[in-house]
Amino acid sequence: MQNLEKHKKTKDLKEFFAILAPVCTAFALVVTIAVQSYQFSRAERDKAIDARQQRDAAEDASWSDALKQVTESEKLPPTVVLLKRFGNSPRYAGEAQAVAYQLLLRKTGSPDEFQGLFETAYLPLDWSRFPQVVEIDRQIYQEWNTLAAKIRDSKTDHFEKERYDKLAVLLDYLSGQIAVLLKGPRTSSQSLDLHSTAIWDTDLQGADLSGADLTAAGLMNLNLKGAKFNDITKFENANFFQSSWWESAEIASPLREYLEKSFPLMAGLTYGGGHSFTKEEYEAAVNRLRASRR
């Protein structure tokens, strides 16, 4: 009986190890594969990190060289080419746009060069870039106004007259770009600071300028049919010459009163969009706006 009992235990133990052996083998295989996979993944990750570091180092060197060339160049075309290389860079796109912004303020070359650099840095234009674009417009408009005063007083030379004409072309271009954004959707949280800016010779039909700061803005020769000017309280010295403001859909009463006094219909004058108006059409439109009491 003792031998039988001992034999039975030995047999059970052999059967147990017979079952355990393949399990241990499988486990060892899984562990081996896992370790090898980890080592492979780590090696690949290390290679990717090294490659990225090499790319970053090369991009850093390229950016430094580009900045040097941009700083030393007196012309915009090479600057446009250089900035295009970094326009989609996750690391340098923001800095490239900042450089373009400074160059557009300082080196307003020929209109074609200006347009090329602007398109590289700002198009497609969206609300995140709007403040910088408006500031470019503002500074150019201020210089244009200074030259315009000299021309009126016959105190400008040939060079300044050429500069005056060139700045007008730049403002025409910027006005068209800004108008496209103004005619699109705008969230209520998006401020609209247009003080001392020029938007002229373009189409603002249906644009919503509600809540805008129009102080000293030059909104000239605009088609304003269906535009909205609600909740506007800042408009001192705003210039609406040749702009058909009475065609707007809605307008704040203080602004309307200012425009009635300062920019009424001028007989025989052609307004934005090439439209002319009779006195009766003007009065009917103004009465409509008065009745809205906004």
Secondary structure by P-SEA (a helix, b strand, c coil): caaaaaaaaaaaaaaaaaaaaaaaaaaaaaaaaaaaaaaaaaaaaaaaaaaaaaaaaaaaaaaaaaaaaaaaccccaaaaaaaaaaccccccaaaaaaaaaaaaacccccaaaaaaaaaaccccccccaaaaaaaaaaaaaaaaaaaaaaaaaccccaaaaaaaaaaaaaaaaaaaaaaaaaaccccccbbbbbccccccccccccccccccccccccccccccccccccccccccccccccccccccccccaaaaaaaaacccccccccccccccccaaaaaaaaaaaaaacc
